[in-house]
């Protein structure tokens, strides 16, 4: 029925592998805006994520309303992200471990919002000693597009049984896309949505949520029968 017995891991980038919030926060500051702290950012509804809370909203809205300001901000965010964004602790080692595993296919499907996002992610990976060409895929999709279609295309293109495929992300949309595509979801609670929002607002089972990068890595290694983490 399937071409091989390989396993598949699809990662989200921002908030899962890459600690993107400090780069976003710094970019806001450079444009005289304030995004607030990470805890409040994680709990905001999607439409308000990048407009701030009640304290930040008026000033941010004025700055983002102008088209030229938005274009300048995107350039700043891209430059800052490429030079400042860091992988979460242990993420580089995990990627290297999965890349080296002969029967694991691993890559990234991301909604990164910088200019030329695939190039941006490659730069960040290279800064951390990861060869982007060693990944089996690296796809960036528009903000409004569901990841489930990309998940299906990646899995089908590699001829992998969905029962042997995992998708790891940090938001409810990542979880729902994995379910829609028939993959095993793993959600992290240290990225753009926190544990309480994931469980209380979206009813994601606690059993599929990892609270730290180390827990995420350990769970994946265990699921893939790779040497225990640490």
C-alpha positions in Angstrom: 0.0 0.0 0.0 2.9 2.4 0.8 6.3 2.7 -0.9 8.3 2.4 2.3 8.3 2.2 6.1 9.8 5.6 6.7 8.5 7.9 9.4 7.7 11.6 8.8 8.1 14.7 11.0 6.7 18.0 9.8 7.7 21.0 11.9 6.2 24.5 12.2 9.0 27.1 12.4 8.0 30.2 14.5 7.2 29.3 18.1 8.0 25.6 17.6 11.6 25.4 16.4 12.5 29.1 16.4 12.0 31.6 19.3 10.6 34.3 17.0 9.0 36.5 19.7 12.1 38.5 20.6 12.7 39.4 17.0 9.1 40.5 16.6 9.3 42.5 19.9 12.6 44.2 18.8 11.1 45.1 15.4 8.1 46.7 17.1 10.3 48.7 19.3 12.4 50.0 16.4 9.2 51.4 14.9 8.0 53.0 18.2 5.4 50.3 18.8 4.9 47.9 21.7 3.6 44.3 21.4 3.5 43.7 25.1 5.0 40.8 26.9 5.0 37.2 25.7 2.5 36.0 28.3 -0.2 38.4 27.1 0.8 37.9 23.5 0.2 34.2 23.8 -3.3 34.7 25.1 -4.6 37.1 22.5 -7.0 36.2 19.8 -5.5 35.8 16.4 -6.7 39.1 14.9 -5.2 41.0 17.7 -1.9 39.2 18.0 0.1 41.9 16.3 -2.0 44.9 17.3 -1.3 44.5 21.0 -3.6 44.6 24.0 -5.7 47.5 25.3 -2.5 49.3 26.4 -0.7 49.0 23.1 -3.6 49.0 20.6 -4.1 52.7 19.9 -0.4 53.5 19.2 0.2 50.3 17.2 -2.9 50.8 15.1 -1.8 54.3 14.1 1.6 53.0 13.1 0.3 50.0 11.2 -2.6 51.8 9.4 -0.3 53.5 6.9 0.8 51.3 4.0 4.3 52.7 3.8 4.8 52.1 7.6 3.7 48.5 7.2 6.1 48.0 4.3 9.0 49.5 6.3 8.1 47.4 9.3 8.2 44.2 7.2 11.7 45.1 6.0 12.8 45.7 9.6 11.2 42.5 10.8 12.9 40.5 8.0 16.3 42.0 8.8 15.9 41.6 12.5 14.6 38.0 12.2 17.5 37.0 10.0 20.1 38.4 12.3 18.6 37.9 15.7 16.1 35.0 15.7 17.3 31.9 17.6 16.3 28.3 17.7 14.9 27.1 21.0 17.4 25.2 23.2 17.9 21.7 21.9 16.1 22.4 18.6 19.3 22.3 16.5 20.4 19.1 18.1 17.0 17.5 17.5 17.0 18.5 13.8 20.4 17.1 13.4 19.3 13.8 15.1 16.3 13.5 12.8 18.2 14.4 9.7 20.7 11.7 10.5 18.1 9.0 11.1 18.0 6.9 7.9 14.3 6.2 8.0 13.0 9.5 9.1 11.9 12.2 6.7 11.9 15.7 8.3 11.2 19.2 7.2 9.3 22.5 7.8 5.9 23.9 6.7 5.7 27.5 7.9 3.6 30.7 7.7 6.7 32.9 8.4 5.7 36.5 7.6 9.0 38.0 6.6 10.0 38.9 3.1 11.1 35.8 1.1 10.3 33.6 4.1 12.0 30.5 2.8 15.3 32.4 2.4 14.8 33.8 5.9 14.4 30.4 7.5 17.4 29.1 5.6 19.5 31.9 7.0 18.4 31.2 10.6 19.0 27.5 10.2 22.4 28.0 8.7 23.4 30.3 11.7 22.7 27.3 13.9 24.7 24.8 11.9 21.8 23.2 10.1 22.1 22.6 6.4 18.7 23.5 4.9 19.4 21.3 1.9 19.6 18.3 4.3 15.9 18.7 5.1 13.5 16.7 3.0 11.3 19.8 2.4 11.0 23.5 3.4 7.7 25.0 2.4 6.3 28.5 3.2 2.6 29.2 2.7 0.5 32.4 2.8 -1.1 33.4 6.1 -4.6 32.5 5.0 -3.8 29.1 3.6 -4.5 26.0 5.7 -1.5 23.7 6.3 -3.5 20.5 6.0 -3.2 20.6 2.2 0.6 20.9 2.4 0.7 18.2 5.0 -1.2 15.8 2.7 1.0 16.8 -0.3 4.3 16.2 1.6 3.2 12.9 3.0 1.8 11.6 -0.3 4.9 12.8 -2.2 7.1 10.8 0.1 4.8 7.8 0.1 4.5 7.6 3.8 1.7 5.9 5.8 -0.2 8.7 7.7 -0.1 6.5 10.8 3.7 6.9 10.7 3.6 10.7 10.3 3.8 13.5 12.9 3.2 17.2 12.7 4.5 19.5 15.4 3.3 23.1 15.9 2.5 25.8 18.5 -1.0 26.9 17.6 -4.5 25.5 17.4 -4.4 25.8 13.6 -1.4 23.5 13.5 -3.2 20.9 15.6 -6.4 21.0 13.5 -4.3 20.8 10.2 -2.6 17.7 11.5 -5.9 16.1 12.4 -7.5 17.0 9.1 -4.5 15.5 7.2 -4.6 12.3 9.3 -1.3 12.9 11.0 -0.3 12.5 14.7 -0.4 16.0 16.3 2.1 17.3 18.8 1.5 20.8 20.1 4.0 22.9 22.1 2.9 25.4 24.7 6.0 27.6 24.8 5.3 29.4 21.4 2.6 31.7 20.2 -0.2 30.2 22.3 0.1 29.1 25.9 -1.0 26.0 27.7 -4.2 27.4 29.1 -5.3 28.9 25.8 -4.6 25.6 24.0 -6.5 23.5 26.6 -9.3 25.8 27.8 -10.1 27.8 24.6 -9.4 25.1 22.0 -9.9 21.9 24.0 -6.7 20.4 22.8 -6.0 17.2 24.9 -3.2 17.8 27.4 -1.7 14.4 26.3 -0.5 15.9 23.0 0.9 19.1 24.4 4.6 19.6 25.3 5.3 22.5 27.7 9.1 22.9 26.9 11.4 22.3 23.9 13.1 19.5 25.9 9.8 17.7 26.4 8.9 18.1 22.7 12.2 16.6 21.7 11.9 13.8 24.2 8.4 12.9 23.0 9.4 12.9 19.3 12.5 10.8 19.9 10.4 8.3 21.9 7.7 8.1 19.3 10.2 7.6 16.5 12.2 4.9 18.5 15.3 7.2 18.3 17.9 7.2 21.1 16.4 8.7 24.2 16.9 12.4 24.5 19.5 13.9 26.8 
